[in-house]
Amino acid sequence: MTSCSIMGENEVSSSNHEDAESARSGSKNGMSVLPCVVNCTLKLESQNVEYLQNIVFNNEDVKKIKELILTHTKLQSLPNSFSQNLGNLLHLNLEENKLDQLPPNMSNLLKLQHLNLSHNCLKSLSQDIGMITTLKTLRLENNKLSELPGNFCYLINLQQLCVADNNLRYLPTDIGRLVNLEKLDVSGNKIEDLPDSVSQLTNLTSFNAASNKLSYLSEGFTLLNKLTVLNLSHNMMYEVPYCLFTGLPNVSMLDLSHNYIDNFSQTPNCVNKLRCLRLDHNTLFSIPKWLFRDSCKHILELTVSHNRYMSGTNNEIFISASTLKKLDLSNCSLTTTSVNFLQVLQNLEHLNLGNEIDTISKQSSKSGNVFWDLPMRELKNSNNLRNLIMCQVGLATLPEDFVQLSALQYLDLCFNNLNWLPDSFCDLMNLKECHLSNNELALLPVQMGKLKNLEVLSMDENKLHFLPESMTRLQLLKYLDLYSNIFEEVPVILKDMTSLEGLDLEYNCFNVLDSLKNDNFLETYIHMKVNIRSRLAGKSQTRIDSKRPLEVENVHPSPDEGNSSDCAETDSIPQETFYVSREEEEENWDSADEFNDNFDPTLLPIPSEKKVRQRHALLVMESLWTSPDNFCPADIHVPPVKTWCRPKVIPAVSCQSVEGQFDDASLP
C-alpha cells in the first residue's frame, strides 16, 4: 500500500502500482492534485472546515474515491459541499468526531454501502438517512440518539445495524421491513419492549439487547430460526424467555447473565446446538439438570458464577463424556460434596471454583464456595486441565496426589490457609504461572527447581524466610513476588537468577536499600521492582517501601490492679512499640520472662488479622451446618420423650408416737 501526502494533511492509499504512480502526481499552483483512480482510499486529518470545503470536497478529483476516512478530530460539522463530488463513494468512516448532526445532502451518496458514524454527538438523524437504500452496514453506537427517523426502515438492503449505547427507549414499529438484516445490536439503551415486527427479521443471526430494561421476549422470536447468538444480559428478566423452549433451535451462544432468574429447569429447544451458556449473576438455586444429559454434550463453555444461593447438584452427572472445556463456578455456595459432576469432565481445560476478592481491601463476600481440601476424587479424570482457580475457599492443605493434574499451566490458590506444599507439587512440570499470595507458607519444597517452565511466581504476604537453592535452575522465571514475608536479608540465590525481570522484596525484616547499598545488584533490583509493580498496578494495595516492624506491645494490667480510673489512664496512654531484632531476641529470651501471678491471657489484644480469620471460620462453619447435604450426628438419635425432669415429691406420712415405744433401745 503506497501513500502520499496532500497539503500535508491528507493521505491517499492505493492498492496497485499504477494507482500508486497516479498518487505521486505533481503539484499545480502550489497544491497537490488528488489522484483520479478507481480503487483508492482518501484519509483526511484536517480539522479546518474551510480547507475541507475549498480544497477537498469542491475538487472534482475526488469523484472516483471509493473510501473516505475522516476520524479522531474535533469537527462538529462538515461543509455543505461534502457530498457534492462523492457520488461513487462506497465506504464512509466518520467515527470519533464531535458531529452533532448528519452531513448535509447525504442522499447524494447513491452508492454508499458502509457508513460509520459511531462515537459522535448525534442527537437525531435527518430523513436523508432513509434515502441511502444501498446501505449494508450502519454503525451509530456511542451517540445521544433518543429515536430513529420514520423512514429508517426504508433501508431494505441493510445487513448490519448497531445503535448500541444511545438513549433509545423503543425501536421503530416497522423495523421488520429490514428483511435482510443479519446482525442487530441495540445494547446499552433504555428499551423496555420490542416491536412485534421483529418476528419478520427471519435472516437475523445475531441479536444483542444487553443492558436494557427488557423483562420478556415476545412469541414472535420463535420464528427466528437462523438466530445463533442471543445476548439478553443486564436486563430485568425474572424467568427464561418462553420462546427459548418453543423456538430458536439454532442458538449456539446464549447469554442470560446479570438478571434475576432463579430457575432454568426446562430444557431449551437449542440444547443440541448450544456451545456457550452464561448464567452468572442470577439467583439460581442449582445448576440446570439438563446440562448433565446426553443431549447437551456439545457445550464448550459454561459460566454460572455469582449465584450465591446455588449449592451444586444432587449427584447428577453426564450420561456420556462431555466436551465442556471452560467452567466457571466461582462465588456460589459449593462444597466438595456438591461437585460430583466434575468426575466426567475429561476435556475440561479451565476451572474456576474460587471466590472473587477485592484485592485492594482484601475482603471477600460473606457467602461463597468452601473447599477445605481439593476435590481430587472429582478431578481425577481431568487430565487436560490447564487453568485452576481456587482462591479464598478456606483451603488448608494440598494432597500428595495433586500431581495428577500434570497438565496445569496456571494455578491460583491465593487467600487460603496453606502453610506448606507437598513434595509432589514440584512434579507439575508444565506449570507456567503460580499464585500463592496471602497464605501461611513458611517453607517451600526443596525441589522447587524442577518447575522448569515456571515464569511467574507470586508468594507475597506469606511467612517465608529463605528460598531453596534449587530455584536457581528456574531459567524461565521472569517475575518473583516476595513482598511482605519475613526474610532477614536478600536471598543470595536471587543474584544467580539472571532471567528475572520483576522482583519485590520490600516489607520484610530488613531494609532492602540499606542491605544493597554497596552492591551492584541494587540498580538491577530497583528496575525489577518497578517492573513487577507496574504489572500489579490496580490489582493490589499500595505497597510500602520499608522494613517490616516486629511489634511487641505492652500487656494491659489486670482489672484487680488498681481502680477503674487507673485503668482508664492506662488505656489513654499510647502503647510503646519496640523493634527487636532476632539476635537480640535470642540473647535476651530469658530476661524477658518475669513471674506474674496476675497474668490473664484473655486480656491480650487480639490482632485484627486473627479477628478476620475467626470471622471467616464462623462463616465457613455456618455454611456447613446449614447445608442439607451435610451429616449431623443428631440426625440418628431418637429425640427424648421427656424434655424436662419432673421433680420427685415425697408425700408426708402421718406418724403417732406411743409412750415407751423405744425404751428397749436405750444404751447400758
Backbone hydrogen bonds, N-H to C=O, Kabsch-Sander energy under -0.5 kcal/mol:
donor,donor_aa,acceptor,acceptor_aa,energy
2,T,14,S,-1.1
4,C,12,V,-1.0
6,I,10,N,-1.4
7,M,5,S,-0.6
9,E,6,I,-2.4
10,N,6,I,-1.5
11,E,43,K,-2.7
12,V,4,C,-1.7
13,S,41,T,-2.6
14,S,2,T,-1.5
15,S,39,N,-0.9
20,A,16,N,-1.8
21,E,17,H,-2.0
22,S,18,E,-1.9
23,A,19,D,-2.0
24,R,20,A,-0.8
24,R,21,E,-0.6
25,S,22,S,-1.4
28,K,31,M,-2.9
31,M,28,K,-1.9
33,V,26,G,-1.0
37,V,35,P,-0.9
40,C,38,V,-0.7
41,T,13,S,-2.3
42,L,67,E,-2.9
43,K,11,E,-3.8
43,K,41,T,-0.6
44,L,42,L,-0.6
44,L,69,I,-2.9
45,E,9,E,-1.9
49,V,47,Q,-0.7
52,L,48,N,-2.1
53,Q,49,V,-2.2
54,N,50,E,-2.6
55,I,51,Y,-2.5
56,V,51,Y,-0.9
56,V,52,L,-0.6
57,F,52,L,-3.0
58,N,53,Q,-0.8
59,N,56,V,-1.5
60,E,58,N,-0.5
62,V,59,N,-1.5
63,K,60,E,-1.6
65,I,62,V,-1.6
66,K,40,C,-1.3
67,E,40,C,-1.2
68,L,91,H,-2.3
69,I,42,L,-2.7
70,L,68,L,-0.5
70,L,93,N,-2.8
71,T,44,L,-0.6
72,H,95,E,-1.2
73,T,96,E,-0.9
82,F,79,P,-1.7
84,Q,81,S,-1.2
86,L,83,S,-0.9
88,N,63,K,-0.7
89,L,86,L,-1.4
90,L,66,K,-2.6
91,H,66,K,-2.3
92,L,114,H,-2.6
93,N,68,L,-2.6
94,L,92,L,-0.6
94,L,116,N,-2.9
96,E,118,S,-1.4
97,N,119,H,-0.8
98,K,75,L,-2.0
100,D,76,Q,-1.5
106,M,103,P,-0.6
108,N,105,N,-1.8
109,L,106,M,-1.7
110,L,108,N,-2.2
111,K,87,G,-0.5
112,L,109,L,-1.1
113,Q,90,L,-2.4
114,H,90,L,-2.2
115,L,137,T,-2.4
116,N,92,L,-2.4
117,L,115,L,-0.5
117,L,139,R,-2.8
119,H,141,E,-2.3
120,N,142,N,-0.7
121,C,99,L,-2.5
123,K,100,D,-0.8
129,I,126,S,-1.3
130,G,127,Q,-1.1
131,M,128,D,-1.7
132,I,128,D,-0.5
132,I,129,I,-0.9
133,T,131,M,-1.8
135,L,132,I,-1.6
136,K,113,Q,-3.3
137,T,113,Q,-2.3
138,L,160,Q,-2.2
139,R,115,L,-2.3
140,L,138,L,-0.5
140,L,162,C,-3.3
142,N,164,A,-1.9
143,N,165,D,-0.7
144,K,122,L,-2.5
146,S,123,K,-1.1
152,F,149,P,-1.5
153,C,150,G,-0.7
154,Y,151,N,-1.8
155,L,152,F,-1.3
156,I,154,Y,-2.5
157,N,133,T,-0.6
158,L,155,L,-1.7
159,Q,136,K,-2.7
160,Q,136,K,-2.4
161,L,183,K,-2.5
162,C,138,L,-2.1
163,V,185,D,-2.8
165,D,187,S,-2.4
167,N,145,L,-2.7
169,R,146,S,-0.8
175,I,172,P,-1.6
177,R,174,D,-2.3
178,L,175,I,-1.7
179,V,177,R,-2.3
180,N,156,I,-0.6
181,L,178,L,-1.9
182,E,159,Q,-3.1
183,K,159,Q,-2.2
184,L,206,S,-2.4
185,D,161,L,-2.3
186,V,184,L,-0.5
186,V,208,N,-2.8
188,G,210,A,-2.2
190,K,168,L,-2.8
192,E,169,R,-0.9
198,V,195,P,-1.6
199,S,196,D,-1.8
200,Q,197,S,-2.1
201,L,198,V,-1.9
202,T,200,Q,-2.1
204,L,201,L,-1.7
205,T,182,E,-3.0
206,S,182,E,-2.0
207,F,229,V,-2.4
208,N,184,L,-2.5
209,A,207,F,-0.6
209,A,231,N,-2.7
211,S,233,S,-2.1
212,N,234,H,-0.7
213,K,191,I,-2.4
215,S,192,E,-0.6
221,F,218,S,-1.6
222,T,219,E,-1.9
223,L,220,G,-1.6
224,L,221,F,-1.6
225,N,223,L,-1.9
227,L,224,L,-1.2
228,T,205,T,-2.8
229,V,205,T,-2.1
230,L,253,M,-2.6
231,N,207,F,-2.3
232,L,230,L,-0.6
232,L,255,D,-2.9
234,H,257,S,-1.8
235,N,258,H,-0.6
236,M,214,L,-2.4
240,V,263,N,-0.5
244,L,241,P,-1.6
245,F,242,Y,-1.9
246,T,242,Y,-0.9
247,G,243,C,-2.0
248,L,222,T,-0.6
251,V,248,L,-0.9
252,S,228,T,-2.4
253,M,228,T,-2.3
254,L,276,C,-2.6
255,D,230,L,-2.3
256,L,254,L,-0.5
256,L,278,R,-2.7
258,H,280,D,-2.2
259,N,281,H,-0.7
260,Y,237,M,-2.7
262,D,238,Y,-0.7
269,N,244,L,-3.2
271,V,268,P,-1.2
273,K,270,C,-1.4
274,L,270,C,-1.4
275,R,252,S,-2.8
276,C,252,S,-2.6
277,L,301,E,-2.3
278,R,254,L,-2.2
279,L,277,L,-0.5
279,L,303,T,-3.7
281,H,305,S,-2.1
283,T,261,I,-2.1
285,F,262,D,-0.9
287,I,312,G,-1.0
291,L,288,P,-1.3
292,F,289,K,-2.3
293,R,290,W,-1.3
296,C,293,R,-1.7
297,K,294,D,-1.3
299,I,296,C,-1.1
300,L,275,R,-2.5
301,E,275,R,-2.3
302,L,326,K,-2.6
303,T,277,L,-2.3
304,V,328,D,-2.5
306,H,330,S,-2.5
308,R,306,H,-0.6
310,M,307,N,-2.2
311,S,285,F,-1.7
313,T,338,S,-0.9
315,N,313,T,-1.2
319,I,292,F,-0.6
322,S,344,V,-1.1
323,T,297,K,-1.5
325,K,300,L,-2.5
326,K,300,L,-2.2
327,L,350,H,-2.5
328,D,302,L,-2.2
329,L,327,L,-0.6
329,L,352,N,-2.9
331,N,354,G,-2.0
332,C,329,L,-0.5
333,S,310,M,-2.2
338,S,335,T,-1.5
339,V,336,T,-0.9
342,L,339,V,-1.7
343,Q,340,N,-1.8
344,V,341,F,-0.9
345,L,342,L,-1.4
346,Q,344,V,-1.7
347,N,322,S,-0.6
348,L,345,L,-1.3
349,E,325,K,-2.8
350,H,325,K,-2.5
351,L,387,N,-2.4
352,N,327,L,-2.0
353,L,351,L,-0.5
353,L,389,I,-3.0
354,G,389,I,-0.7
355,N,391,C,-2.4
358,D,363,Q,-2.4
359,T,357,I,-1.2
362,K,358,D,-2.8
363,Q,358,D,-0.9
365,S,356,E,-0.6
370,V,334,L,-2.9
371,F,393,V,-2.4
376,M,374,L,-2.3
379,L,375,P,-1.2
380,K,376,M,-0.6
382,S,379,L,-1.6
383,N,381,N,-2.0
384,N,346,Q,-0.6
385,L,382,S,-1.3
386,R,349,E,-2.3
387,N,349,E,-2.7
388,L,410,Y,-2.3
389,I,351,L,-2.2
390,M,412,D,-3.0
392,Q,414,C,-2.0
396,A,372,W,-1.9
397,T,372,W,-0.8
402,F,399,P,-1.4
403,V,400,E,-1.0
404,Q,401,D,-2.0
405,L,402,F,-1.8
406,S,404,Q,-1.7
408,L,405,L,-1.6
409,Q,386,R,-3.1
410,Y,386,R,-2.7
411,L,433,E,-2.4
412,D,388,L,-2.3
413,L,435,H,-2.9
415,F,437,S,-2.0
416,N,438,N,-0.6
417,N,395,L,-2.6
419,N,396,A,-0.7
425,F,422,P,-1.6
426,C,423,D,-1.5
427,D,424,S,-1.9
428,L,425,F,-1.4
429,M,427,D,-2.1
430,N,406,S,-0.6
431,L,428,L,-1.7
432,K,409,Q,-2.1
433,E,409,Q,-2.4
434,C,456,V,-2.6
435,H,411,L,-2.7
436,L,434,C,-0.5
436,L,458,S,-3.2
438,N,460,D,-2.3
439,N,461,E,-0.6
440,E,418,L,-2.8
442,A,419,N,-1.2
443,L,419,N,-0.5
448,M,445,P,-1.2
450,K,447,Q,-2.1
451,L,448,M,-1.8
452,K,450,K,-2.4
453,N,429,M,-0.5
454,L,451,L,-1.8
455,E,432,K,-3.3
456,V,432,K,-2.1
457,L,479,Y,-2.6
458,S,434,C,-2.5
459,M,457,L,-0.6
459,M,481,D,-2.5
461,E,483,Y,-2.5
462,N,484,S,-0.7
463,K,441,L,-2.5
465,H,442,A,-0.6
471,M,468,P,-1.7
472,T,469,E,-1.8
473,R,470,S,-2.0
474,L,471,M,-1.8
475,Q,473,R,-2.0
477,L,474,L,-1.1
478,K,455,E,-2.8
479,Y,455,E,-2.1
480,L,502,G,-2.4
481,D,457,L,-2.3
482,L,480,L,-0.7
482,L,504,D,-2.0
484,S,506,E,-2.2
486,I,464,L,-2.3
494,L,491,P,-1.4
495,K,492,V,-1.3
496,D,493,I,-1.2
497,M,494,L,-1.0
498,T,496,D,-1.4
500,L,497,M,-1.4
501,E,478,K,-3.3
502,G,478,K,-2.6
503,L,528,M,-0.5
504,D,480,L,-1.2
507,Y,546,S,-1.9
508,N,510,F,-0.6
509,C,487,F,-1.9
512,V,510,F,-0.7
515,S,511,N,-2.2
516,L,512,V,-1.9
517,K,514,D,-1.1
519,D,516,L,-1.7
522,L,519,D,-1.5
524,T,520,N,-0.7
525,Y,521,F,-2.5
526,I,522,L,-2.4
527,H,523,E,-1.9
528,M,524,T,-2.2
529,K,525,Y,-2.7
530,V,526,I,-1.9
531,N,527,H,-1.8
532,I,528,M,-2.3
533,R,529,K,-2.0
534,S,530,V,-2.0
535,R,531,N,-1.4
536,L,532,I,-1.0
537,A,534,S,-0.6
539,K,536,L,-2.5
540,S,536,L,-0.7
541,Q,359,T,-0.6
546,S,544,I,-1.3
548,R,508,N,-4.8
551,E,549,P,-0.8
552,V,578,F,-0.5
561,E,558,S,-1.6
562,G,560,D,-1.0
567,C,563,N,-1.6
568,A,564,S,-2.2
569,E,565,S,-2.1
570,T,566,D,-2.2
571,D,567,C,-2.5
572,S,568,A,-1.7
573,I,569,E,-0.9
573,I,570,T,-0.6
578,F,552,V,-0.7
580,V,550,L,-0.7
580,V,578,F,-0.7
581,S,579,Y,-0.5
585,E,581,S,-1.9
586,E,582,R,-2.1
587,E,583,E,-2.0
588,N,584,E,-2.1
589,W,586,E,-0.7
592,A,588,N,-1.1
593,D,590,D,-0.9
594,E,592,A,-0.8
599,F,596,N,-1.1
603,L,600,D,-2.0
604,L,601,P,-1.3
611,K,607,P,-1.8
612,V,608,S,-2.0
613,R,609,E,-2.1
614,Q,610,K,-2.6
615,R,611,K,-2.4
616,H,612,V,-2.4
617,A,613,R,-2.4
618,L,614,Q,-2.1
619,L,615,R,-2.0
620,V,616,H,-2.4
621,M,617,A,-2.6
622,E,618,L,-2.5
623,S,619,L,-2.2
624,L,620,V,-1.3
625,W,621,M,-2.7
626,T,622,E,-1.6
627,S,624,L,-0.8
630,N,627,S,-1.2
635,D,632,C,-2.5
636,I,633,P,-1.5
637,H,634,A,-0.9
650,I,648,K,-0.5
661,Q,658,V,-1.9
663,D,660,G,-1.1
665,A,662,F,-1.1
666,S,663,D,-1.2
